[in-house]
Amino acid sequence: GGLRTRAARRDVYRIADGHADNAFVHVQARIGKGRPAEVRQQAAEHIFARLKAETAEVFAKRPLGLTLEIVEIDPVGALKHNNLHDIVEKRRK
């Protein structure tokens, strides 16, 4: 219920030598503060392995940079209000 996904297209960018075939995918995973470093690293490795698997065909055919970072959300000023968890659970039944 807490997972949100978004994509942000970039129309203006430069990658490496600026060649038009160059491409990139950057994933930023934002998580609540307080998880141990081992958990964050394990999550990063799991997500990155999936990203590499999903882009393997493209990676084999063209220049492609993949990056991932896990960012902890500072709880100060980070407010939340949703009913997603309850509704998602009800849909499962």
OpenMM code with the backbone's topology and positions (N, CA, C; nanometers):
from openmm import Vec3, app, unit

residues = "GLY GLY LEU ARG THR ARG ALA ALA ARG ARG ASP VAL TYR ARG ILE ALA ASP GLY HIS ALA ASP ASN ALA PHE VAL HIS VAL GLN ALA ARG ILE GLY LYS GLY ARG PRO ALA GLU VAL ARG GLN GLN ALA ALA GLU HIS ILE PHE ALA ARG LEU LYS ALA GLU THR ALA GLU VAL PHE ALA LYS ARG PRO LEU GLY LEU THR LEU GLU ILE VAL GLU ILE ASP PRO VAL GLY ALA LEU LYS HIS ASN ASN LEU HIS ASP ILE VAL GLU LYS ARG ARG LYS".split()
positions = [
    Vec3(0.0792, -0.1205, 0.0000),
    Vec3(0.0000, 0.0000, 0.0000),
    Vec3(0.0830, 0.1264, 0.0000),
    Vec3(0.2072, 0.1174, 0.0482),
    Vec3(0.2898, 0.2362, 0.0561),
    Vec3(0.3777, 0.2584, -0.0653),
    Vec3(0.3790, 0.1634, -0.1562),
    Vec3(0.4666, 0.1732, -0.2729),
    Vec3(0.4071, 0.2665, -0.3773),
    Vec3(0.4894, 0.3594, -0.4231),
    Vec3(0.4487, 0.4491, -0.5309),
    Vec3(0.5585, 0.4479, -0.6360),
    Vec3(0.5192, 0.4515, -0.7604),
    Vec3(0.6151, 0.4489, -0.8699),
    Vec3(0.5845, 0.5643, -0.9629),
    Vec3(0.6896, 0.6302, -1.0072),
    Vec3(0.6702, 0.7377, -1.1047),
    Vec3(0.7898, 0.7414, -1.1984),
    Vec3(0.7651, 0.7897, -1.3145),
    Vec3(0.8719, 0.8078, -1.4131),
    Vec3(0.8748, 0.9546, -1.4523),
    Vec3(0.9931, 1.0077, -1.4647),
    Vec3(1.0083, 1.1474, -1.5038),
    Vec3(1.0919, 1.1525, -1.6306),
    Vec3(1.0285, 1.1860, -1.7395),
    Vec3(1.0970, 1.1956, -1.8682),
    Vec3(1.1887, 1.3171, -1.8687),
    Vec3(1.3021, 1.3022, -1.9301),
    Vec3(1.3959, 1.4131, -1.9458),
    Vec3(1.4142, 1.4401, -2.0936),
    Vec3(1.3754, 1.5583, -2.1383),
    Vec3(1.3903, 1.5964, -2.2776),
    Vec3(1.5224, 1.6670, -2.3037),
    Vec3(1.5806, 1.7225, -2.2002),
    Vec3(1.7083, 1.7913, -2.2131),
    Vec3(1.8082, 1.7194, -2.1232),
    Vec3(1.9098, 1.6587, -2.1829),
    Vec3(2.0112, 1.5863, -2.1078),
    Vec3(2.1331, 1.5651, -2.1957),
    Vec3(2.2418, 1.5290, -2.1344),
    Vec3(2.3624, 1.4917, -2.2078),
    Vec3(2.4222, 1.3722, -2.1358),
    Vec3(2.4563, 1.2698, -2.2123),
    Vec3(2.5137, 1.1494, -2.1559),
    Vec3(2.6484, 1.1252, -2.2229),
    Vec3(2.7530, 1.1161, -2.1428),
    Vec3(2.8884, 1.0856, -2.1910),
    Vec3(2.9294, 1.1804, -2.3037),
    Vec3(2.9515, 1.1262, -2.4248),
    Vec3(2.9992, 1.2086, -2.5362),
    Vec3(2.8873, 1.2822, -2.6097),
    Vec3(2.7650, 1.2719, -2.5603),
    Vec3(2.6530, 1.3430, -2.6205),
    Vec3(2.5899, 1.2743, -2.7399),
    Vec3(2.6342, 1.1549, -2.7739),
    Vec3(2.5784, 1.0823, -2.8883),
    Vec3(2.4306, 1.0525, -2.8637),
    Vec3(2.3507, 1.0649, -2.9669),
    Vec3(2.2058, 1.0474, -2.9568),
    Vec3(2.1641, 0.9061, -2.9175),
    Vec3(2.2486, 0.8063, -2.9400),
    Vec3(2.2144, 0.6683, -2.9032),
    Vec3(2.2288, 0.6417, -2.7542),
    Vec3(2.3033, 0.7259, -2.6847),
    Vec3(2.3259, 0.7045, -2.5416),
    Vec3(2.1947, 0.7155, -2.4645),
    Vec3(2.1797, 0.6307, -2.3650),
    Vec3(2.0578, 0.6326, -2.2830),
    Vec3(2.0944, 0.6029, -2.1380),
    Vec3(2.0009, 0.6341, -2.0479),
    Vec3(2.0226, 0.6020, -1.9077),
    Vec3(1.8898, 0.5760, -1.8382),
    Vec3(1.8995, 0.5010, -1.7313),
    Vec3(1.7870, 0.4818, -1.6405),
    Vec3(1.8434, 0.5027, -1.5009),
    Vec3(1.7841, 0.5955, -1.4274),
    Vec3(1.8233, 0.6195, -1.2890),
    Vec3(1.7042, 0.5879, -1.2011),
    Vec3(1.7259, 0.5032, -1.1019),
    Vec3(1.6205, 0.4685, -1.0073),
    Vec3(1.6580, 0.5264, -0.8717),
    Vec3(1.5651, 0.6006, -0.8147),
    Vec3(1.5828, 0.6493, -0.6789),
    Vec3(1.4736, 0.5853, -0.5947),
    Vec3(1.5148, 0.5054, -0.4986),
    Vec3(1.4204, 0.4409, -0.4075),
    Vec3(1.4259, 0.5159, -0.2752),
    Vec3(1.3141, 0.5741, -0.2380),
    Vec3(1.3077, 0.6496, -0.1129),
    Vec3(1.2389, 0.5629, -0.0082),
    Vec3(1.3045, 0.5465, 0.1063),
    Vec3(1.2506, 0.4615, 0.2121),
    Vec3(1.2501, 0.5379, 0.3438),
    Vec3(1.1660, 0.4916, 0.4347),
    Vec3(1.1603, 0.5531, 0.5667),
    Vec3(1.2917, 0.5368, 0.6411),
    Vec3(1.3231, 0.6332, 0.7240),
    Vec3(1.4479, 0.6351, 0.7989),
    Vec3(1.4486, 0.5246, 0.9038),
    Vec3(1.5687, 0.4731, 0.9300),
    Vec3(1.5853, 0.3822, 1.0419),
    Vec3(1.6199, 0.2382, 1.0081),
    Vec3(1.6170, 0.2022, 0.8818),
    Vec3(1.6529, 0.0644, 0.8466),
    Vec3(1.8047, 0.0492, 0.8513),
    Vec3(1.8517, -0.0656, 0.8982),
    Vec3(1.9970, -0.0876, 0.9051),
    Vec3(2.0620, -0.0829, 0.7668),
    Vec3(2.1901, -0.0491, 0.7643),
    Vec3(2.2648, -0.0401, 0.6386),
    Vec3(2.2569, -0.1700, 0.5596),
    Vec3(2.2610, -0.2842, 0.6278),
    Vec3(2.2560, -0.4137, 0.5569),
    Vec3(2.1234, -0.4300, 0.4842),
    Vec3(2.0159, -0.3848, 0.5443),
    Vec3(1.8834, -0.3951, 0.4818),
    Vec3(1.8764, -0.3040, 0.3597),
    Vec3(1.9270, -0.1815, 0.3728),
    Vec3(1.9274, -0.0890, 0.2595),
    Vec3(2.0126, -0.1441, 0.1459),
    Vec3(2.1298, -0.2008, 0.1786),
    Vec3(2.2175, -0.2570, 0.0755),
    Vec3(2.1513, -0.3753, 0.0073),
    Vec3(2.0885, -0.4608, 0.0858),
    Vec3(2.0199, -0.5782, 0.0299),
    Vec3(1.9061, -0.5350, -0.0631),
    Vec3(1.8309, -0.4340, -0.0225),
    Vec3(1.7225, -0.3823, -0.1071),
    Vec3(1.7793, -0.3252, -0.2361),
    Vec3(1.8879, -0.2490, -0.2244),
    Vec3(1.9503, -0.1893, -0.3434),
    Vec3(1.9960, -0.2982, -0.4392),
    Vec3(2.0599, -0.4004, -0.3884),
    Vec3(2.1084, -0.5090, -0.4743),
    Vec3(1.9934, -0.5822, -0.5414),
    Vec3(1.8853, -0.6044, -0.4688),
    Vec3(1.7686, -0.6740, -0.5242),
    Vec3(1.7045, -0.5909, -0.6362),
    Vec3(1.6825, -0.4632, -0.6096),
    Vec3(1.6206, -0.3750, -0.7098),
    Vec3(1.7116, -0.3612, -0.8314),
    Vec3(1.8424, -0.3453, -0.8075),
    Vec3(1.9356, -0.3263, -0.9188),
    Vec3(1.9449, -0.4514, -1.0058),
    Vec3(1.9433, -0.5686, -0.9438),
    Vec3(1.9448, -0.6936, -1.0208),
    Vec3(1.8220, -0.7019, -1.1101),
    Vec3(1.7080, -0.6597, -1.0589),
    Vec3(1.5848, -0.6622, -1.1385),
    Vec3(1.5912, -0.5602, -1.2519),
    Vec3(1.6451, -0.4413, -1.2215),
    Vec3(1.6618, -0.3386, -1.3246),
    Vec3(1.7508, -0.3903, -1.4373),
    Vec3(1.8611, -0.4537, -1.4023),
    Vec3(1.9517, -0.5080, -1.5036),
    Vec3(1.8836, -0.6171, -1.5861),
    Vec3(1.8071, -0.7017, -1.5220),
    Vec3(1.7366, -0.8078, -1.5943),
    Vec3(1.6334, -0.7495, -1.6909),
    Vec3(1.5593, -0.6486, -1.6455),
    Vec3(1.4547, -0.5882, -1.7278),
    Vec3(1.5104, -0.5098, -1.8461),
    Vec3(1.6329, -0.4619, -1.8351),
    Vec3(1.6917, -0.3807, -1.9422),
    Vec3(1.7988, -0.4556, -2.0213),
    Vec3(1.8149, -0.5839, -1.9971),
    Vec3(1.9230, -0.6611, -2.0584),
    Vec3(1.9208, -0.6561, -2.2110),
    Vec3(1.8033, -0.6661, -2.2719),
    Vec3(1.7961, -0.6634, -2.4189),
    Vec3(1.8420, -0.5290, -2.4736),
    Vec3(1.7966, -0.4219, -2.4123),
    Vec3(1.8370, -0.2876, -2.4559),
    Vec3(1.9863, -0.2690, -2.4323),
    Vec3(2.0337, -0.3133, -2.3157),
    Vec3(2.1749, -0.3000, -2.2794),
    Vec3(2.2657, -0.3685, -2.3809),
    Vec3(2.2199, -0.4795, -2.4342),
    Vec3(2.2992, -0.5557, -2.5313),
    Vec3(2.3053, -0.4869, -2.6678),
    Vec3(2.2136, -0.3933, -2.6942),
    Vec3(2.2024, -0.3335, -2.8271),
    Vec3(2.2465, -0.1883, -2.8364),
    Vec3(2.2570, -0.1176, -2.7251),
    Vec3(2.2887, 0.0243, -2.7333),
    Vec3(2.3600, 0.0708, -2.6068),
    Vec3(2.4221, 0.1885, -2.6118),
    Vec3(2.4876, 0.2423, -2.4927),
    Vec3(2.3820, 0.2765, -2.3863),
    Vec3(2.3999, 0.2223, -2.2673),
    Vec3(2.3005, 0.2402, -2.1619),
    Vec3(2.3691, 0.2458, -2.0268),
    Vec3(2.3400, 0.3479, -1.9507),
    Vec3(2.3893, 0.3595, -1.8141),
    Vec3(2.2759, 0.3337, -1.7170),
    Vec3(2.3015, 0.2510, -1.6166),
    Vec3(2.2025, 0.2201, -1.5136),
    Vec3(2.2572, 0.2655, -1.3792),
    Vec3(2.1773, 0.3361, -1.3031),
    Vec3(2.2174, 0.3766, -1.1690),
    Vec3(2.0999, 0.3600, -1.0735),
    Vec3(2.1338, 0.3403, -0.9475),
    Vec3(2.0325, 0.3246, -0.8436),
    Vec3(2.0851, 0.3862, -0.7160),
    Vec3(1.9987, 0.4513, -0.6433),
    Vec3(2.0352, 0.4982, -0.5103),
    Vec3(1.9177, 0.4813, -0.4162),
    Vec3(1.9494, 0.4412, -0.2946),
    Vec3(1.8502, 0.4327, -0.1876),
    Vec3(1.8648, 0.5607, -0.1052),
    Vec3(1.7557, 0.6312, -0.0856),
    Vec3(1.7576, 0.7567, -0.0109),
    Vec3(1.6618, 0.7440, 0.1070),
    Vec3(1.7116, 0.7710, 0.2251),
    Vec3(1.6255, 0.7708, 0.3424),
    Vec3(1.5481, 0.9028, 0.3498),
    Vec3(1.4212, 0.8923, 0.3765),
    Vec3(1.3362, 1.0099, 0.3896),
    Vec3(1.3522, 1.0653, 0.5304),
    Vec3(1.3908, 1.1912, 0.5397),
    Vec3(1.4023, 1.2569, 0.6696),
    Vec3(1.2618, 1.2709, 0.7273),
    Vec3(1.2371, 1.2166, 0.8467),
    Vec3(1.1014, 1.2235, 0.9017),
    Vec3(1.0561, 1.3656, 0.9375),
    Vec3(1.1507, 1.4574, 0.9539),
    Vec3(1.1146, 1.5957, 0.9832),
    Vec3(1.0578, 1.6586, 0.8563),
    Vec3(0.9332, 1.6963, 0.8621),
    Vec3(0.8686, 1.7583, 0.7469),
    Vec3(0.8100, 1.6600, 0.6478),
    Vec3(0.8218, 1.5312, 0.6727),
    Vec3(0.7652, 1.4302, 0.5831),
    Vec3(0.6327, 1.3826, 0.6429),
    Vec3(0.5242, 1.4333, 0.5909),
    Vec3(0.3913, 1.4021, 0.6431),
    Vec3(0.3206, 1.3039, 0.5513),
    Vec3(0.2400, 1.2169, 0.6099),
    Vec3(0.1687, 1.1161, 0.5305),
    Vec3(0.0253, 1.1038, 0.5809),
    Vec3(-0.0643, 1.0836, 0.4889),
    Vec3(-0.2043, 1.0566, 0.5226),
    Vec3(-0.2617, 0.9775, 0.4065),
    Vec3(-0.2945, 0.8514, 0.4293),
    Vec3(-0.3551, 0.7724, 0.3226),
    Vec3(-0.4357, 0.6580, 0.3811),
    Vec3(-0.5196, 0.6010, 0.2987),
    Vec3(-0.5986, 0.4842, 0.3371),
    Vec3(-0.5667, 0.3658, 0.2468),
    Vec3(-0.4548, 0.3724, 0.1802),
    Vec3(-0.4189, 0.2710, 0.0811),
    Vec3(-0.4025, 0.1318, 0.1410),
    Vec3(-0.3368, 0.1211, 0.2561),
    Vec3(-0.3116, -0.0110, 0.3136),
    Vec3(-0.4422, -0.0869, 0.3361),
    Vec3(-0.5418, -0.0218, 0.3971),
    Vec3(-0.6701, -0.0869, 0.4235),
    Vec3(-0.7422, -0.1250, 0.2949),
    Vec3(-0.7450, -0.0339, 0.1985),
    Vec3(-0.8166, -0.0607, 0.0745),
    Vec3(-0.7487, -0.1717, -0.0061),
    Vec3(-0.6162, -0.1676, -0.0151),
    Vec3(-0.5438, -0.2719, -0.0876),
    Vec3(-0.5684, -0.4080, -0.0224),
    Vec3(-0.5682, -0.4139, 0.1094),
    Vec3(-0.5926, -0.5395, 0.1799),
    Vec3(-0.7334, -0.5903, 0.1512),
    Vec3(-0.8330, -0.5034, 0.1497),
    Vec3(-0.9708, -0.5441, 0.1211),
    Vec3(-0.9835, -0.5984, -0.0217),
    Vec3(-0.9096, -0.5412, -0.1159),
    Vec3(-0.9161, -0.5890, -0.2550),
    Vec3(-0.8602, -0.7285, -0.2697),
    Vec3(-0.7688, -0.7663, -0.1815),
    Vec3(-0.7085, -0.8998, -0.1880),
    Vec3(-0.8063, -1.0097, -0.1500),
    Vec3(-0.9092, -0.9734, -0.0775),
    Vec3(-1.0050, -1.0736, -0.0273),
    Vec3(-1.1117, -1.1055, -0.1275),
] * unit.nanometer
topology = app.Topology()
chain = topology.addChain("A")
for resn in residues:
    res = topology.addResidue(resn, chain)
    for name in ("N", "CA", "C"):
        topology.addAtom(name, app.Element.getBySymbol(name[0]), res)
